[in-house]
C-alpha cells in the first residue's frame, strides 16, 4: 500500500510578514507509517522549512492519525542552479533536539517504493 498525498501549505513566519509556501508529498506506506517530503517553494534564502519542522510533523500526525515517531520527515531544498543537486535532509527528533542528516535522492526513492 502506497498512497501519495500532494498538497501546498501556506504559512506566515513570525520572522517576517510575508507568506511562505511549502509542498508536502506524503507517502503513506501503511496504516501507521509515512514518509513526508517537505519542499520549500518560496525560494527565498532566509526562509527555511526547518523553522516549522515540529509543526509539520504535528499537522501530518493529527490529520492522518499517525504517531510522530512513525513519520519520517525529509526537508527538500531545490537547487537554484541546474548544475547543483537538490538537498534532502532526513530529520530525526530526539526530545526537543532536531538532528538533520543528508540523504541521497536515490536512497529516499528506494525507501519509499522498494522497502515495503
Secondary structure, DSSP 8 states (H G I E B T S, - for coil): --EEEEEEEEEE-SS-SSEEEEEEEEEE-SSS-EEEEEEE-S--TT--GGGGHHHHHHHHHHHHT--GGGEEEEEEE--SSTTS--EEEEEEEETTEEEEEE--HHHHHHHHHT--
